[in-house]
Amino acid sequence: MSLSHIDEKGNARMVDVSEKDNTAREAVAEGKVYMKKGTLELIAEGSLPKGDVLSTARIAGIIAAKRTWELIPMCHSILLDSVKVELNGDLEKGCIEIRAAVKCTGKTGVEMEALTAVSAAALTVYDMCKAVDREMVIGEIMVTKKTGGKSGNYIKAERGEKNG
């Protein structure tokens, strides 16, 4: 298997998508920020000194998706049709669950945009809560769905299942 971002001499390159057709594309990514129960309660109450954590993180995720091409060297600049970022606190698991869904009609997929949205939202949660909880852990950031394009569709299999 060859890597599409490496040329015949082993140099990094941006993939040429000029010959590809525009197709509807979507990607969903998810991640979590684990924290103390007390931190989650402060977020729910809106009692943190930096303000509304979930709204701020949602906006940060949207902005990050739109600017992915500026952050990741080999990403194309893509006109996005939709970016949705959801954040939900789960007291039982002790975390904020983050989900980003990105859509476009274009020549290349939006997986990186969805991953970047989740990452920026998670980092924003951390930044806004670090004064009260330095033990937070950001993790489990992954693509859970991808549709469109030549490589077809992907839906993350549950543990123990095979993805076909």
C-alpha positions in Angstrom: 0.0 0.0 0.0 1.4 3.4 -1.0 0.8 6.6 0.9 -1.0 9.3 -1.1 0.9 12.2 0.6 4.3 10.8 -0.4 5.7 11.2 -3.9 8.0 8.7 -5.8 11.1 10.2 -4.1 9.6 10.0 -0.6 8.8 13.7 -0.3 5.7 15.0 1.3 3.2 16.4 -1.1 -0.4 17.6 -1.3 -2.6 15.1 -3.2 -3.8 16.3 -6.6 -7.6 16.2 -6.6 -8.2 18.2 -9.7 -9.4 15.2 -11.7 -11.9 14.0 -9.0 -15.6 14.6 -9.3 -17.5 16.7 -6.7 -19.6 14.4 -4.5 -21.5 14.9 -1.3 -19.3 14.1 1.7 -19.8 13.8 5.4 -17.6 12.9 8.3 -18.4 12.5 12.0 -15.8 12.5 14.7 -16.1 12.0 18.5 -13.9 12.5 21.5 -14.1 13.0 25.3 -12.7 15.2 28.0 -12.6 13.3 31.3 -12.7 15.4 34.5 -13.7 15.4 38.1 -17.5 15.2 38.9 -17.2 18.6 40.6 -15.9 20.2 37.4 -18.8 18.8 35.5 -21.2 20.2 38.1 -19.6 23.7 37.8 -20.0 23.5 34.0 -23.6 22.5 34.3 -24.2 25.4 36.8 -22.4 27.9 34.6 -20.2 28.7 37.6 -16.8 28.7 36.0 -15.0 32.1 35.9 -14.2 32.0 32.2 -18.0 31.7 31.3 -20.1 29.3 29.3 -17.8 26.4 28.6 -20.0 24.3 26.3 -21.1 27.3 24.1 -17.5 28.5 23.8 -16.2 25.1 23.0 -18.9 24.6 20.3 -17.9 27.9 18.6 -14.2 26.9 18.8 -14.9 23.6 17.2 -16.8 25.3 14.3 -14.0 27.8 13.7 -11.4 25.0 13.8 -13.2 22.9 11.2 -13.3 26.0 8.9 -9.6 26.6 9.3 -8.3 23.0 9.2 -6.4 23.6 6.0 -4.3 26.3 7.8 -3.3 23.9 10.6 -2.7 20.6 8.9 -0.1 20.9 6.1 -1.5 18.6 3.4 -5.2 19.4 3.8 -7.0 21.1 1.0 -9.0 24.3 1.6 -12.6 23.1 1.4 -15.9 25.0 1.2 -17.9 23.5 4.1 -21.7 23.3 3.8 -22.3 22.4 7.4 -20.5 22.0 10.7 -22.3 20.9 13.8 -20.6 20.4 17.2 -22.4 18.9 20.1 -21.1 18.7 23.7 -22.8 16.7 26.4 -21.8 16.2 30.0 -22.0 12.6 31.4 -21.8 12.6 35.2 -21.7 8.8 35.3 -18.7 8.5 33.0 -17.1 11.7 34.4 -16.7 13.3 31.0 -17.8 15.8 28.4 -18.6 13.9 25.2 -18.0 15.8 22.0 -19.3 15.0 18.5 -18.7 17.0 15.3 -20.5 16.4 12.0 -19.1 18.1 8.9 -20.6 18.1 5.4 -19.5 19.4 2.0 -19.8 18.9 -1.7 -16.3 18.6 -3.0 -13.4 16.6 -4.3 -12.0 15.4 -1.0 -13.3 14.3 2.3 -13.9 16.2 5.5 -12.6 13.7 8.1 -9.7 16.0 9.1 -12.2 18.9 9.6 -14.4 16.8 11.9 -11.3 15.6 13.9 -10.0 19.2 14.2 -13.4 20.4 15.4 -13.5 17.8 18.1 -9.9 18.5 19.1 -10.3 22.3 19.3 -13.6 21.9 21.3 -11.8 19.5 23.7 -8.8 21.9 24.1 -11.2 24.7 24.8 -13.0 22.8 27.5 -9.6 22.1 29.1 -8.5 25.7 28.9 -11.7 27.0 30.5 -11.7 24.4 33.3 -7.9 24.1 34.1 -8.1 26.5 37.0 -10.3 24.1 38.9 -9.2 20.7 37.5 -5.6 20.1 36.3 -6.2 16.3 36.1 -8.5 16.4 33.0 -7.7 14.0 30.2 -8.5 14.5 26.6 -9.0 11.2 24.6 -10.7 8.8 22.4 -10.8 11.2 19.4 -11.7 9.3 16.3 -13.7 9.3 13.1 -16.9 7.3 13.6 -18.5 7.9 10.2 -17.4 8.9 6.7 -19.5 9.0 3.6 -18.9 9.9 0.0 -15.9 9.7 -2.4 -14.2 6.9 -4.2 -13.2 5.0 -1.1 -16.9 4.6 -0.1 -18.6 4.7 3.3 -17.2 3.9 6.7 -19.0 3.5 10.0 -16.9 2.6 13.1 -17.5 -0.9 14.3 -18.2 -1.6 17.9 -15.5 -3.5 19.7 -15.5 -7.1 18.6 -17.3 -6.3 15.3 -15.7 -6.2 11.9 -16.1 -3.2 9.7 -16.9 -4.2 6.1 
